[in-house]
């Protein structure tokens, strides 16, 4: 009953088999191999973007940092939500790689509106030479609170950014879960909606460790290559990254796993009706939810072997009937039985 993160889940057997197949014999290093070219082509096909610049890295943090570094000048500000992953969970990596600073925007459920973005850009411009200059905008889908930007919302944010000549980046660590939730294609959630660059995540969704940095304008390709190498993220035996991405894209495995994870979360949300005192803290779109349940319910779940994060204290910090917030994440391999056991423990 491990619901702490989709990072805790296993690698899909087809991904592992692809890595093992890549281990057969010799291949040219640093991405100059047939598997890496096949992976680039697979991602371009998936996004309906045959000219896109596509490179692979091992972590989501560096995918975001490199993408934003290619879009931001050192004196720029990067507009993001106050609790975006690039702000709270990457140890300043986007600032380090780009020299830019994050400019924080508030908004309910980890999303900001076009109006809030417009106000932030105008305020930034008003500082003139004394402040950071307006730079790229970045949004996350699925967000850090488990909500989702709809296609209309992405289009509206993109239009606001473009009106000021700014690029739009999408942090897609859970990109597949967002696509599954919205019932849209990767192209519809990115370049067709006005997104200029995307970090297409695989690690949280059944891969061993691979993320694709995708620029729909290929003019960014050379800079991306150089920044990746200079930042120490060009793998010598690159085929072990690329082979994962080939298998991930093949026969829509990426989407199959996302649907499985989302389905388990939908089962959990529906089952909350059985848990007295339980309620959702934010709308749930995909495979991540923040839930408040009584401390006594948490105590029963932990005693039964459940693992997940709580916020605002521990089960011992208050009376058993007092609510305590937690984050629950389902990965592709989570079973219906796992969800039922958690719900049963919570319900007592």
Secondary structure in CASP SS format (residue, H / E / C, confidence):
PFRMAT SS
TARGET T0000
AUTHOR 0000-0000-0000
METHOD secondary structure of the structure
MODEL  1
X C 1.00
X E 1.00
X C 1.00
X C 1.00
X C 1.00
X H 1.00
X H 1.00
X H 1.00
X C 1.00
X C 1.00
X C 1.00
X C 1.00
X H 1.00
X H 1.00
X H 1.00
X H 1.00
X H 1.00
X H 1.00
X H 1.00
X H 1.00
X H 1.00
X H 1.00
X C 1.00
X C 1.00
X C 1.00
X C 1.00
X C 1.00
X C 1.00
X C 1.00
X C 1.00
X C 1.00
X C 1.00
X C 1.00
X H 1.00
X H 1.00
X H 1.00
X H 1.00
X H 1.00
X H 1.00
X H 1.00
X H 1.00
X H 1.00
X H 1.00
X H 1.00
X H 1.00
X H 1.00
X C 1.00
X C 1.00
X C 1.00
X C 1.00
X C 1.00
X C 1.00
X E 1.00
X E 1.00
X E 1.00
X E 1.00
X E 1.00
X C 1.00
X C 1.00
X H 1.00
X H 1.00
X H 1.00
X H 1.00
X H 1.00
X H 1.00
X H 1.00
X H 1.00
X H 1.00
X H 1.00
X H 1.00
X H 1.00
X C 1.00
X C 1.00
X C 1.00
X C 1.00
X E 1.00
X E 1.00
X E 1.00
X E 1.00
X E 1.00
X E 1.00
X C 1.00
X C 1.00
X C 1.00
X H 1.00
X H 1.00
X H 1.00
X H 1.00
X C 1.00
X C 1.00
X C 1.00
X C 1.00
X H 1.00
X H 1.00
X H 1.00
X H 1.00
X H 1.00
X H 1.00
X C 1.00
X C 1.00
X E 1.00
X E 1.00
X E 1.00
X E 1.00
X E 1.00
X C 1.00
X C 1.00
X H 1.00
X H 1.00
X H 1.00
X C 1.00
X C 1.00
X C 1.00
X H 1.00
X H 1.00
X H 1.00
X H 1.00
X H 1.00
X H 1.00
X H 1.00
X H 1.00
X H 1.00
X H 1.00
X H 1.00
X H 1.00
X H 1.00
X C 1.00
X H 1.00
X H 1.00
X H 1.00
X C 1.00
X C 1.00
X E 1.00
X E 1.00
X E 1.00
X E 1.00
X E 1.00
X E 1.00
X E 1.00
X E 1.00
X C 1.00
X C 1.00
X C 1.00
X C 1.00
X C 1.00
X C 1.00
X C 1.00
X C 1.00
X C 1.00
X C 1.00
X H 1.00
X H 1.00
X H 1.00
X H 1.00
X H 1.00
X H 1.00
X H 1.00
X H 1.00
X H 1.00
X H 1.00
X H 1.00
X H 1.00
X H 1.00
X C 1.00
X C 1.00
X C 1.00
X C 1.00
X E 1.00
X E 1.00
X E 1.00
X E 1.00
X E 1.00
X C 1.00
X C 1.00
X H 1.00
X H 1.00
X H 1.00
X H 1.00
X H 1.00
X H 1.00
X H 1.00
X H 1.00
X C 1.00
X C 1.00
X C 1.00
X H 1.00
X H 1.00
X H 1.00
X H 1.00
X C 1.00
X H 1.00
X H 1.00
X H 1.00
X C 1.00
X C 1.00
X C 1.00
X E 1.00
X E 1.00
X E 1.00
X E 1.00
X E 1.00
X C 1.00
X H 1.00
X H 1.00
X H 1.00
X C 1.00
X C 1.00
X C 1.00
X C 1.00
X C 1.00
X E 1.00
X E 1.00
X E 1.00
X E 1.00
X E 1.00
X C 1.00
X C 1.00
X H 1.00
X H 1.00
X H 1.00
X H 1.00
X H 1.00
X H 1.00
X H 1.00
X H 1.00
X H 1.00
X H 1.00
X H 1.00
X H 1.00
X H 1.00
X C 1.00
X C 1.00
X C 1.00
X C 1.00
X C 1.00
X C 1.00
X C 1.00
X C 1.00
X H 1.00
X H 1.00
X H 1.00
X H 1.00
X H 1.00
X H 1.00
X H 1.00
X H 1.00
X H 1.00
X H 1.00
X H 1.00
X H 1.00
X H 1.00
X H 1.00
X H 1.00
X H 1.00
X H 1.00
X H 1.00
X H 1.00
X H 1.00
X H 1.00
X H 1.00
X H 1.00
X H 1.00
X H 1.00
X H 1.00
X H 1.00
X H 1.00
X H 1.00
X H 1.00
X H 1.00
X H 1.00
X H 1.00
X H 1.00
X H 1.00
X H 1.00
X C 1.00
X C 1.00
X C 1.00
X C 1.00
X E 1.00
X E 1.00
X C 1.00
X C 1.00
X C 1.00
X C 1.00
X C 1.00
X C 1.00
X C 1.00
X E 1.00
X E 1.00
X E 1.00
X E 1.00
X E 1.00
X E 1.00
X E 1.00
X H 1.00
X H 1.00
X H 1.00
X H 1.00
X H 1.00
X H 1.00
X H 1.00
X H 1.00
X H 1.00
X C 1.00
X C 1.00
X C 1.00
X E 1.00
X C 1.00
X E 1.00
X E 1.00
X E 1.00
X C 1.00
X C 1.00
X C 1.00
X C 1.00
X C 1.00
X C 1.00
X C 1.00
X C 1.00
X C 1.00
X C 1.00
X C 1.00
X E 1.00
X E 1.00
X E 1.00
X E 1.00
X E 1.00
X E 1.00
X E 1.00
X C 1.00
X C 1.00
X C 1.00
X C 1.00
X C 1.00
X C 1.00
X H 1.00
X H 1.00
X H 1.00
X H 1.00
X H 1.00
X H 1.00
X H 1.00
X H 1.00
X H 1.00
X H 1.00
X H 1.00
X H 1.00
X C 1.00
END
